[in-house]
Amino acid sequence: MSKPSDHMTLARFKTIMDSYGGEIKRWPQEEQKAALALLQTSEEARTLCKEAAVLDGLLDLAQPLRATAELKLEIMNSVLSSPWERLAQELWPFGPLWRPAVAMVFSAILGLAAGGIYPAAPPQHSAETVDSAWNDYKEAEMLAFGPDYVLKPTQ
């Protein structure tokens, strides 16, 4: 049993030729063998290949046009209608200004909401909880810096 890519139809040949051009070397490798086999047996495939080669030659002769600064300015002026939009584009070329503004407002609202949830004054702790926290701090300090470096609490 042969692979599906071993036999190529004329329609498939034309589709790939429209995509990759008349030079078979530019085609995907898995399609090249079947295309060469079709070229040996089909006169219509050879005719399509010759027509594509003419078009490829014309496309190879074409040089890309470079846009001048005046053309770029004219295009930008036609897209941006008001002077304020042009100024905004020059100052902030990353897109619409409303997006970062909305992000900042949303952040401020979240900050105010978080500040309203927590109490203004820290809770009062008993001497026992302060001593426990200090012992936890000393243990973490010993793990971080070793037994030779121990801070003494200042009174």
MIMARKE-737325 format. One line per field, with one value per residue: residue number from 0; residue in one letter; z, y, x of N, C-alpha, C in turn. Coordinates in nm, 4 decimals. Layout:
i: NUM|...
aa: A|...
n_w: Z|...
n_v: Y|...
n_u: X|...
ca_w: Z|...
ca_v: Y|...
ca_u: X|...
c_w: Z|...
c_v: Y|...
c_u: X|...
# end
This chain:
i: 0|1|2|3|4|5|6|7|8|9|10|11|12|13|14|15|16|17|18|19|20|21|22|23|24|25|26|27|28|29|30|31|32|33|34|35|36|37|38|39|40|41|42|43|44|45|46|47|48|49|50|51|52|53|54|55|56|57|58|59|60|61|62|63|64|65|66|67|68|69|70|71|72|73|74|75|76|77|78|79|80|81|82|83|84|85|86|87|88|89|90|91|92|93|94|95|96|97|98|99|100|101|102|103|104|105|106|107|108|109|110|111|112|113|114|115|116|117|118|119|120|121|122|123|124|125|126|127|128|129|130|131|132|133|134|135|136|137|138|139|140|141|142|143|144|145|146|147|148|149|150|151|152|153|154
aa: M|S|K|P|S|D|H|M|T|L|A|R|F|K|T|I|M|D|S|Y|G|G|E|I|K|R|W|P|Q|E|E|Q|K|A|A|L|A|L|L|Q|T|S|E|E|A|R|T|L|C|K|E|A|A|V|L|D|G|L|L|D|L|A|Q|P|L|R|A|T|A|E|L|K|L|E|I|M|N|S|V|L|S|S|P|W|E|R|L|A|Q|E|L|W|P|F|G|P|L|W|R|P|A|V|A|M|V|F|S|A|I|L|G|L|A|A|G|G|I|Y|P|A|A|P|P|Q|H|S|A|E|T|V|D|S|A|W|N|D|Y|K|E|A|E|M|L|A|F|G|P|D|Y|V|L|K|P|T|Q
n_w: 0.0000|-0.0809|0.0267|0.0872|-0.0133|-0.2213|-0.4658|-0.6671|-0.7361|-1.0132|-0.9313|-0.6670|-0.7264|-0.8630|-0.6554|-0.4674|-0.6278|-0.6693|-0.4188|-0.3579|-0.5875|-0.9149|-0.9036|-0.8104|-0.6107|-0.4057|-0.2806|-0.0180|0.1200|0.1400|-0.0647|-0.3017|-0.4398|-0.5355|-0.6984|-0.8960|-1.0136|-1.1221|-1.3053|-1.4978|-1.6193|-1.6920|-1.9257|-1.8897|-1.6309|-1.6754|-1.8397|-1.6607|-1.4848|-1.6445|-1.6910|-1.4303|-1.3839|-1.5462|-1.4160|-1.1673|-1.2454|-1.3172|-1.0678|-0.9284|-1.0473|-0.9535|-0.7393|-0.3987|-0.2844|-0.1155|0.1512|0.1742|0.4070|0.3906|0.2812|0.4867|0.6878|0.5698|0.5611|0.8364|0.9137|0.7782|0.9085|1.1802|1.3041|1.4533|1.5919|1.8589|1.8793|1.7252|1.8815|2.1150|2.0133|1.9538|2.2104|2.3545|2.2177|2.2445|2.2139|2.2829|2.5202|2.7234|2.8311|3.0106|3.1891|3.2942|3.4206|3.6215|3.7728|3.8549|4.0140|4.2162|4.3301|4.4263|4.6151|4.7962|4.8832|5.0037|5.2069|5.3569|5.4640|5.6532|5.9935|6.1359|6.3490|6.4825|6.6238|6.9795|7.1559|7.3870|7.6451|7.6350|7.3678|7.2358|7.3336|7.2280|6.9528|6.9410|7.0011|6.7808|6.5874|6.6637|6.6152|6.3378|6.2672|6.3521|6.1795|5.9394|5.9616|6.1128|6.4138|6.5323|6.5007|6.6585|6.7391|7.0049|7.2020|7.2257|7.5036
n_v: -0.1172|0.2215|0.5446|0.8352|1.0652|0.9785|0.9761|1.2300|1.4480|1.6450|1.8701|1.9030|1.9507|2.1963|2.3578|2.3568|2.4675|2.7235|2.8210|2.7940|2.8454|2.7958|2.6600|2.3587|2.2937|2.4717|2.3818|2.1970|1.9276|1.6734|1.6769|1.7059|1.4766|1.3424|1.5428|1.5703|1.3204|1.3429|1.5482|1.4131|1.2532|1.4053|1.6307|1.8607|1.9376|2.0052|2.2276|2.4025|2.4390|2.5736|2.8148|2.9114|2.9507|3.1689|3.3672|3.3617|3.4576|3.7220|3.8174|3.7964|3.9993|4.2276|4.5059|4.5949|4.8728|5.1615|5.3409|5.6874|5.9495|6.1540|6.0257|5.8449|6.0288|6.1466|5.9278|5.8748|6.1158|6.0954|5.8854|5.9582|6.1845|6.4296|6.7004|6.6510|6.3747|6.3052|6.4168|6.2677|6.0153|6.0522|6.0975|5.8717|5.5897|5.3323|5.2424|5.2860|5.5453|5.5062|5.2523|5.2153|5.4133|5.3188|5.0912|5.2069|5.3455|5.1306|4.9953|5.1838|5.1844|4.9207|4.9375|5.1267|4.9841|4.7611|4.8928|4.9830|4.7506|4.6490|4.7148|5.0415|5.0746|4.8676|4.5441|4.4908|4.3116|4.0491|4.0052|3.7477|3.6617|3.8347|3.7507|3.4920|3.5484|3.6745|3.4623|3.2983|3.4645|3.4615|3.1940|3.1815|3.3607|3.2264|3.0074|3.1384|3.2840|3.1324|2.9772|3.1470|3.4071|3.5929|3.8062|4.0354|4.1281|4.4671|4.6744
n_u: 0.0836|0.0562|0.1733|-0.0394|0.0801|0.2348|0.1056|-0.0169|-0.2815|-0.3994|-0.5388|-0.4462|-0.1783|-0.1980|-0.2992|-0.0859|0.1110|0.0060|0.0459|0.3251|0.4689|0.6255|0.8680|0.9783|1.1576|1.1104|0.8894|0.7139|0.9010|0.7834|0.6008|0.7372|0.8416|0.6139|0.5131|0.7109|0.6861|0.4291|0.4736|0.6224|0.4347|0.2105|0.0968|-0.0515|0.0212|0.2873|0.2485|0.1174|0.3287|0.5164|0.3771|0.3617|0.6310|0.6875|0.5379|0.6710|0.9216|0.8586|0.7745|1.0134|1.1586|1.0389|1.0758|1.0682|0.8812|0.9900|0.8616|0.8328|0.9189|0.7346|0.5109|0.4510|0.3830|0.1592|-0.0156|-0.0457|-0.1646|-0.4055|-0.5243|-0.5381|-0.7553|-0.7812|-0.5782|-0.5251|-0.5399|-0.3183|-0.1127|-0.1457|-0.0806|0.1895|0.2934|0.2110|0.2609|0.1619|-0.0976|-0.4525|-0.5252|-0.7067|-0.6900|-0.4547|-0.5347|-0.7773|-0.6797|-0.5193|-0.7142|-0.8737|-0.6861|-0.6491|-0.9053|-0.9168|-0.7098|-0.8153|-1.0385|-0.9165|-0.7792|-0.9944|-1.0924|-0.9109|-0.8212|-0.7479|-0.5650|-0.3076|-0.3729|-0.3808|-0.1391|-0.0783|0.1715|0.2603|0.2123|0.3832|0.6326|0.6349|0.6358|0.8836|1.0542|1.0051|1.1141|1.3850|1.4471|1.4150|1.6118|1.8401|1.8314|1.8710|2.1136|2.2913|2.4300|2.6173|2.5459|2.3415|2.0870|2.0441|1.7680|1.6707|1.6224
ca_w: 0.0000|-0.0930|0.1057|0.0100|-0.0796|-0.3358|-0.5852|-0.6591|-0.8379|-1.0806|-0.8466|-0.5569|-0.7887|-0.8890|-0.5267|-0.4108|-0.7168|-0.6399|-0.2897|-0.3502|-0.7137|-1.0144|-0.8782|-0.7222|-0.4979|-0.2997|-0.2252|0.0967|0.0762|0.1272|-0.1866|-0.4198|-0.5140|-0.6071|-0.8016|-1.0057|-1.0825|-1.2003|-1.4183|-1.6004|-1.6862|-1.7272|-2.0080|-1.8276|-1.5169|-1.7291|-1.8860|-1.5397|-1.4300|-1.7297|-1.6638|-1.2984|-1.3939|-1.6018|-1.3078|-1.0695|-1.3001|-1.3029|-0.9250|-0.8880|-1.0987|-0.8804|-0.6255|-0.3007|-0.2764|0.0166|0.1825|0.2144|0.5312|0.3588|0.2655|0.6204|0.7568|0.5083|0.6063|0.9778|0.9221|0.7316|1.0078|1.3013|1.2527|1.5230|1.6412|1.9907|1.8580|1.6796|1.9977|2.2027|1.9486|1.9696|2.3518|2.4006|2.0951|2.2808|2.1998|2.3411|2.6539|2.8245|2.8944|3.1333|3.2838|3.3626|3.5091|3.7399|3.8533|3.9153|4.1200|4.3264|4.3959|4.5041|4.7304|4.8939|4.9398|5.0946|5.3235|5.4387|5.5287|5.7666|6.0950|6.1296|6.4511|6.4956|6.7437|7.0979|7.1880|7.5247|7.6603|7.5969|7.2221|7.1928|7.3612|7.1321|6.8240|6.9481|6.9935|6.6406|6.5147|6.6950|6.5446|6.1957|6.2563|6.3647|6.0557|5.8293|5.9779|6.1861|6.5596|6.5792|6.4798|6.7274|6.7856|7.1397|7.2018|7.2925|7.6015
ca_v: 0.0000|0.3408|0.6610|0.9278|1.1681|0.9217|1.0078|1.3663|1.4829|1.7717|1.9767|1.9234|2.0096|2.3373|2.4255|2.3775|2.5590|2.8574|2.8637|2.7959|2.8848|2.6936|2.5894|2.2464|2.2927|2.5569|2.3137|2.1096|1.8080|1.5562|1.6902|1.7189|1.3516|1.3175|1.6460|1.5342|1.2052|1.3934|1.6244|1.3199|1.1864|1.4945|1.7485|1.9769|1.9773|2.0755|2.3587|2.4836|2.4694|2.6773|2.9404|2.9579|2.9974|3.3049|3.4558|3.3688|3.5469|3.8603|3.8532|3.8137|4.1282|4.3378|4.5589|4.6537|5.0188|5.2166|5.4541|5.8074|6.0098|6.2315|5.9315|5.7960|6.1368|6.1602|5.8154|5.8970|6.2262|6.0518|5.7936|6.0351|6.2979|6.5573|6.7236|6.5892|6.2334|6.2962|6.4424|6.1503|5.9068|6.0794|6.0846|5.7363|5.5103|5.1942|5.2109|5.3837|5.5929|5.4681|5.1247|5.2335|5.4949|5.2291|5.0052|5.2847|5.3708|5.0036|4.9693|5.2749|5.1360|4.8027|4.9828|5.1872|4.8777|4.6830|4.9767|4.9906|4.6216|4.6291|4.8210|5.1476|5.0520|4.7263|4.4863|4.4855|4.1749|4.0264|3.9823|3.6094|3.6512|3.9060|3.6623|3.3824|3.6011|3.6995|3.3324|3.2576|3.5476|3.4139|3.0681|3.2121|3.4261|3.1242|2.9297|3.2197|3.3325|3.0374|2.9941|3.2486|3.5408|3.6014|3.9431|4.0488|4.2280|4.5927|4.7079
ca_u: 0.0000|0.1395|0.1340|-0.1216|0.1601|0.3047|0.0284|-0.0691|-0.3800|-0.3725|-0.5955|-0.3510|-0.0600|-0.2272|-0.3115|0.0476|0.1816|-0.0437|0.1002|0.4710|0.5301|0.6539|0.9928|0.9442|1.2513|1.0550|0.7724|0.7444|0.9748|0.6966|0.5216|0.8233|0.8556|0.4890|0.4995|0.8013|0.6265|0.3167|0.5290|0.6688|0.3227|0.0995|0.1281|-0.1181|0.1044|0.4050|0.2012|0.0976|0.4610|0.5759|0.3063|0.4034|0.7700|0.6819|0.4940|0.7803|1.0243|0.8104|0.7765|1.1537|1.2053|0.9754|1.1484|0.9756|0.8842|1.0171|0.7749|0.9055|0.8700|0.6142|0.4005|0.4159|0.3139|0.0274|-0.0983|-0.0787|-0.2599|-0.5363|-0.5809|-0.5670|-0.8310|-0.7638|-0.4419|-0.5109|-0.5098|-0.1785|-0.0274|-0.1546|-0.0062|0.3326|0.3297|0.1819|0.2427|0.1325|-0.2393|-0.5446|-0.4892|-0.8046|-0.6551|-0.3769|-0.6109|-0.8709|-0.6003|-0.4803|-0.8344|-0.9107|-0.5884|-0.6793|-1.0268|-0.8791|-0.6319|-0.9065|-1.1210|-0.8322|-0.7536|-1.1156|-1.1190|-0.8213|-0.8356|-0.6477|-0.4630|-0.2755|-0.4338|-0.2951|-0.0995|-0.0360|0.3154|0.2878|0.2200|0.5035|0.7456|0.6287|0.6795|1.0271|1.1210|0.9971|1.2099|1.5194|1.4660|1.4342|1.7414|1.9423|1.8300|1.9212|2.2512|2.3736|2.4266|2.7116|2.4914|2.2126|2.0617|1.9891|1.6601|1.7044|1.5195
c_w: 0.0000|-0.0043|0.0211|-0.0640|-0.1994|-0.4674|-0.5675|-0.7714|-0.8986|-0.9982|-0.7303|-0.6091|-0.8102|-0.7588|-0.4657|-0.4968|-0.6931|-0.5099|-0.2922|-0.4790|-0.8001|-0.9914|-0.7710|-0.5984|-0.3797|-0.2294|-0.0990|0.0480|0.0563|0.0010|-0.3140|-0.5040|-0.5975|-0.7198|-0.9212|-1.0848|-1.1695|-1.3212|-1.5311|-1.6799|-1.7391|-1.8055|-1.9450|-1.7073|-1.5649|-1.7784|-1.7674|-1.4806|-1.5117|-1.7051|-1.5284|-1.3011|-1.4512|-1.4927|-1.2016|-1.1165|-1.2889|-1.1575|-0.8750|-0.9354|-1.0176|-0.7589|-0.5263|-0.2969|-0.1328|0.0380|0.2288|0.3440|0.5068|0.3451|0.4005|0.6981|0.7015|0.5519|0.7513|0.9933|0.8743|0.8321|1.1333|1.2604|1.3232|1.5679|1.7784|1.9772|1.8110|1.7953|2.0925|2.1446|1.9628|2.1142|2.4029|2.2791|2.1207|2.2696|2.2667|2.4844|2.7617|2.8948|3.0181|3.2360|3.3618|3.4595|3.6354|3.8304|3.9252|4.0302|4.2408|4.4019|4.4803|4.6284|4.8372|4.9604|5.0384|5.2198|5.4141|5.5121|5.6559|5.8657|6.0873|6.2289|6.4585|6.6230|6.8574|7.1317|7.3343|7.5271|7.6161|7.4449|7.1685|7.2162|7.2620|6.9938|6.8234|6.9396|6.8500|6.5564|6.5386|6.6242|6.3955|6.1730|6.2634|6.2383|5.9415|5.8422|6.0515|6.3339|6.6111|6.5736|6.5396|6.7771|6.9246|7.1348|7.2772|7.3852|7.6100
c_v: 0.1238|0.4525|0.7525|1.0318|1.1137|0.9551|1.1451|1.3875|1.6170|1.8894|2.0081|1.9908|2.1596|2.4171|2.4554|2.4752|2.7031|2.9109|2.8853|2.8351|2.7651|2.6155|2.4828|2.2432|2.3765|2.4915|2.2366|1.9782|1.6877|1.5604|1.6857|1.5916|1.3229|1.4189|1.6141|1.4148|1.2500|1.4724|1.5322|1.2602|1.2810|1.6161|1.8745|2.0275|2.0521|2.2148|2.4524|2.5275|2.5786|2.8126|2.9985|3.0099|3.1379|3.4035|3.4706|3.4633|3.6926|3.9055|3.8736|3.9471|4.2463|4.3766|4.6178|4.8057|5.0619|5.3374|5.5716|5.8609|6.0889|6.1405|5.8775|5.9022|6.1552|6.0484|5.8351|6.0092|6.1857|5.9587|5.8694|6.1661|6.4293|6.5748|6.6606|6.4409|6.2147|6.3181|6.3229|6.0333|5.9279|6.0589|5.9421|5.6477|5.3661|5.1569|5.3162|5.4200|5.5444|5.3389|5.1424|5.3188|5.4087|5.1380|5.0795|5.3120|5.2433|4.9695|5.0575|5.2286|5.0127|4.8408|5.0443|5.0816|4.7941|4.7631|4.9887|4.8620|4.6061|4.7436|4.9208|5.1238|4.9023|4.6696|4.4813|4.3394|4.1664|4.0014|3.8412|3.5951|3.7236|3.8192|3.5459|3.4281|3.6247|3.5688|3.2793|3.3340|3.4972|3.2814|3.0916|3.2770|3.3237|3.0384|3.0084|3.2489|3.2362|3.0686|3.1028|3.3890|3.5445|3.7449|3.9396|4.1521|4.3525|4.6293|4.8563
c_u: 0.0883|0.0856|0.0468|-0.0392|0.2377|0.2350|-0.0340|-0.1700|-0.3426|-0.4259|-0.5014|-0.2247|-0.0810|-0.2375|-0.1746|0.1265|0.1355|0.0145|0.2508|0.5412|0.5666|0.7807|0.9683|1.0356|1.1992|0.9350|0.8108|0.8050|0.8837|0.6102|0.6070|0.8289|0.7309|0.4701|0.5887|0.7472|0.5095|0.3653|0.5750|0.5529|0.2156|0.1482|0.0678|-0.0380|0.2282|0.3665|0.1801|0.2317|0.5301|0.5097|0.3472|0.5465|0.7757|0.6415|0.6025|0.8904|0.9841|0.8133|0.9190|1.2104|1.1521|1.0596|1.0479|0.9918|0.9072|0.9268|0.8598|0.8467|0.7428|0.4925|0.3556|0.3385|0.1734|-0.0674|-0.1393|-0.1805|-0.3985|-0.6032|-0.6224|-0.6320|-0.7993|-0.6183|-0.4185|-0.4777|-0.3657|-0.0825|-0.0283|-0.0761|0.1446|0.3776|0.3131|0.1558|0.1997|-0.0145|-0.3250|-0.5058|-0.5857|-0.7659|-0.5674|-0.4502|-0.7093|-0.7957|-0.5589|-0.6005|-0.8766|-0.8159|-0.6153|-0.8038|-0.9969|-0.7985|-0.7190|-0.9933|-1.0409|-0.8013|-0.8752|-1.1453|-1.0355|-0.8364|-0.7207|-0.5352|-0.4327|-0.3394|-0.3316|-0.2661|-0.0604|0.1143|0.3516|0.2999|0.3422|0.6263|0.7497|0.6765|0.8294|1.1051|1.1179|1.0988|1.3522|1.5473|1.4911|1.5702|1.8544|1.9480|1.8939|2.0704|2.3433|2.3753|2.5198|2.6535|2.3515|2.1964|2.0017|1.8776|1.7044|1.5891|1.5014
# end
